[in-house]
Amino acid sequence: MPPKKARIKDIAKLAGVSIGTVDRVLHNRGEVAEETRQKVQRILKETNYSPNVMAQVLKSRKRFHLVSLLPEPTEINSYWQKHPAGMARALEELDPFPLIFSEINFDMQSEEDFQKKTSTVLDLKPDGVLLAPIFKSESIAFCKKLFSDKIPFVFIDGYIEDTDFLAYIGEDIFQSGRVAGQLIDMVTPTKKDILVVNIARNIQNVHHLNNRALGFLSYFDKSGSNKGKKINISIPDPAIKTIYAEMDTIFALNPEISSIFITGSKSYLIAKYLENRKINSINLIGYDLLDENVKFLKTGVTKFLLGQRPEEQTYKGIKKLFDFLSLHKAPDKMEYLPVDIVTSENVDFFLN
């Protein structure tokens, strides 16, 4: 049989103190003699005491209101269709607890809409916020308001330094760019050129894509064998007409391009272009296991996909917020998730 779990009254008996004294030590409140405090803490450690989370939270009867502010999941932004599954899983596990959850979405192509939705979030007076800080300057302003209102917030998909965030769950963005650089270096002839494509209206303000590109390019500063040109372009919107015009121009000016790195989840747009233009000699690498991306991975148009585990990001983000609010348990500030390297040979493993 497993060992019996120690209870507060067991700790009190071992320490020769009252249950109230143990409770004051556990929650760091009230006056307790230092010698007594150290004795209780030693017994807590020796017995591997852990609180009954459910009992504590249910007893408090405090109803927490969590709010997520993420991009609107659309056909063109289908990466964000995967995040609700992680949120649903977390909320199912937290179902016994008094918890309200609100989802607010913003237009990923509009800083103005993001600002509008931040006001909506603040009007809800949440206890905690799960945030994808897509637009850097607008996110900084929002985080300052959250901090001023003493509302803890957790980042997913990217983080912004110096914003007093509670935690971040996701990839090491800069390092994942370097991983992509190493992969492309392995399949690109030494003297051929490499193209980096950012599909974003204002790349300098979309910090996670910008940081991936910087990480990718940094790999070639002191590493790798490729000596060709590194061409970095930004396509302002995902419309097919715009994609084709930009790519036709870049190929006309740079006929030695052998590999392409897409910094975001829309590699299928470039894959469609390559397929329609019958360009078969390009090594294409992008992000995320979207249905369209996987299709081109399986047909060989795309060489690699890098997975970010979006469901795991939202699941852990909600759990960290709840634990912090209910138990005053400060989480690890940075939780980097693995960068999944997906090929046509192992993709089905990640889809199951």
DAUR-V771958 format. One line per field, one symbol per residue. ss: DSSP state (a for helix, b for strand, c for the rest). phi: phi as a letter, one per 40 degrees, with the letter a starting at -180 (. if undefined). burial: + if it has 16 or more other ideal C-beta (glycine too) atoms within 10 Angstrom, else -. Layout:
ss = ???
phi = ???
burial = ???
//
This chain:
ss = cccccccaaaaaaaacccaaaaaaaacccccccaaaaaaaaaaaaaccccccaaaaaaaacccbbbbbbbbccccccaaaacaaaaaaaaaaacccccbbbbbbbbccccaaaaaaaaaaaaaccccbbbbcccbaaaaaaaaaaaaacccbbbbbccccccccccbbbbccaaaaaaaaaaaaaaacccccbbbbbbbccccccbaaaaaaaaaaaaaaaacccccccbbbbbbccccaaaaaaaaaaaaaacccbbbbbbccccaaaaaaaaaaccccccbbbbbcccaaaaaaaaaccccbbbbccaaaaaaaaaaaaaaaaaaccccccbbbcccbbbccccaaaaac
phi = .cccccbdcccccccgbcccccccccbfbgcbddccdccccccdcccfcbccdcccccccfcccbbbbbbcccbccbcdccccdccccccccccdcccabbbbbbbcccbcccdccccccccccfccabbbbcccccccccccccccccfbcbbcbgibbcgbfccabbiccccccccdcccccccbbddcccbbbbbbacbcccccccccccccdccdccbbgbcbccbbbbbbcaccddcdccccdcccccbcccbabbccbcbcccccccccccfcbbbcbbabgccdcccdccccgcccbbbcbfcccccdcccccccccccbfcccdcbbccccccbbccbcccccc
burial = -----+-+--++-++-+---++-+++-----+---++-++--++----+-------+------+++++++++----++++-+++-++-+++--+--+-+-+--+++-++-+-++--++--++---+++++++++++-++--++--+----++++++++++--+-+++++++++-+++++++-+++--+---++++++++++-+-+++++++++++++-++---+-+-+-+++-++--+----+--++--++-----++++++++++++++++++-------+++++++++-+++-++---++++++++++++++++++++++++++----+---+-+-++-+-+--+-----
//
